[in-house]
């Protein structure tokens, strides 16, 4: 399972998503769209997302702060 978190500085929901994944021992890649313009373009044009956090789980996209959708995709029960 490939998980990528698109984030940017001063994004409290981004921090919560990363803490959530870390808490559940799920490895993920972080891409800061403020530093990576190609990633920002990909986020907007390919993923059709205009906010952070945006999380990709393989081919699935979770736009914005949606922990319940993320839990469902990852099969996490709390």
C-alpha positions as a printed NumPy array, in Angstrom:
array([[  0.   ,   0.   ,   0.   ],
       [  1.445,   3.367,  -1.06 ],
       [  0.318,   6.312,   1.045],
       [  1.249,   9.907,   0.312],
       [  0.268,  12.936,   2.376],
       [  0.284,  16.233,   0.48 ],
       [  0.816,  18.963,   3.032],
       [  2.062,  22.504,   3.59 ],
       [  3.374,  24.516,   6.533],
       [  0.911,  25.899,   9.08 ],
       [ -1.696,  23.235,   8.292],
       [ -3.023,  21.88 ,  11.615],
       [ -5.231,  19.221,   9.945],
       [ -2.128,  17.978,   8.105],
       [ -0.41 ,  17.428,  11.433],
       [ -3.397,  15.489,  12.766],
       [ -3.436,  13.194,   9.717],
       [  0.298,  12.504,  10.042],
       [ -0.081,  11.818,  13.781],
       [ -2.999,   9.493,  13.051],
       [ -0.974,   7.489,  10.53 ],
       [  2.059,   7.366,  12.819],
       [ -0.106,   6.274,  15.765],
       [ -1.336,   3.32 ,  13.691],
       [  2.206,   2.437,  12.548],
       [  1.369,   3.172,   8.933],
       [  4.277,   4.289,   6.796],
       [  3.665,   7.189,   4.468],
       [  5.453,   9.684,   2.277],
       [  5.105,  13.432,   2.891],
       [  5.158,  15.943,   0.06 ],
       [  5.2  ,  19.644,   0.951],
       [  3.427,  21.418,  -1.903],
       [  4.853,  24.778,  -0.831],
       [  8.33 ,  23.493,  -1.727],
       [  7.472,  21.189,  -4.61 ],
       [  5.724,  23.032,  -7.442],
       [  5.387,  19.901,  -9.577],
       [  3.567,  18.189,  -6.729],
       [  1.298,  21.202,  -6.292],
       [  0.405,  21.083,  -9.988],
       [ -0.221,  17.331,  -9.713],
       [ -2.446,  17.892,  -6.684],
       [ -4.563,  20.462,  -8.499],
       [ -4.636,  19.111, -12.058],
       [ -4.455,  15.34 , -11.611],
       [ -6.01 ,  14.767,  -8.2  ],
       [ -8.495,  17.651,  -8.569],
       [ -7.79 ,  18.742,  -4.992],
       [ -7.388,  22.318,  -3.834],
       [ -6.666,  21.78 ,  -0.154],
       [ -4.329,  20.092,   2.246],
       [ -4.177,  17.582,   3.608],
       [ -4.825,  15.424,   0.598],
       [ -3.922,  11.794,   1.069],
       [ -3.528,   9.169,  -1.613],
       [ -3.878,   5.514,  -0.703],
       [ -2.798,   3.66 ,  -3.816],
       [ -5.284,   4.993,  -6.399],
       [ -7.801,   6.365,  -3.878],
       [ -7.798,  10.056,  -2.95 ],
       [ -8.919,  11.552,   0.364],
       [ -9.357,  15.296,  -0.098],
       [ -9.228,  17.544,   2.933],
       [ -9.51 ,  16.433,   6.532],
       [-11.545,  13.209,   6.48 ],
       [-10.225,  10.754,   9.07 ],
       [-13.257,   8.473,   8.807],
       [-12.726,   7.967,   5.063],
       [ -9.022,   7.392,   5.698],
       [ -9.85 ,   4.829,   8.402],
       [-12.162,   2.975,   6.023],
       [ -9.584,   2.882,   3.224],
       [ -6.902,   1.602,   5.584],
       [ -9.165,  -0.883,   7.366],
       [ -8.612,   0.719,  10.768],
       [-11.266,   0.144,  13.411],
       [-11.306,   2.246,  16.566]])
